[in-house]
Amino acid sequence: MSFREVIEKALHGRKVAAAARDMGMYQQKLDRFYKGQCLPSYTDALIIAREANVPLDEVFLALASEEAARKGVEVEGVRKRPSPPKQEAVGIDHRQATTA
């Protein structure tokens, strides 16, 4: 489960503004979490987890997974986001180039 999915559960069909107001946080803050622009503090994560009725260990793992992906590190028990495919260099094939 991603943290965005946790937030979607916490929305309960409400707009971000209404959910944020009901949870006692600023709309912009919840919107940034929802868009993945930043990660929440422990307190905000706890509020969102309780509103979503998601076990805290799942929320913690979702946040750890997101942070690991952003840092490009692997942590045991935490999924790492796959790296984008490598692109081949475009241009001269230096193995076949000859000099006069």
Secondary structure, 3 states (H helix, E strand, C coil): CCHHHHHHHHHCCCCHHHHHHHHCCCHHHHHHHHHCCCCCCHHHHHHHHHHHCCCHHHHHHHHHHHHHHHHCCCECCECCCCCCCCCCCCCCCCCCCCCC
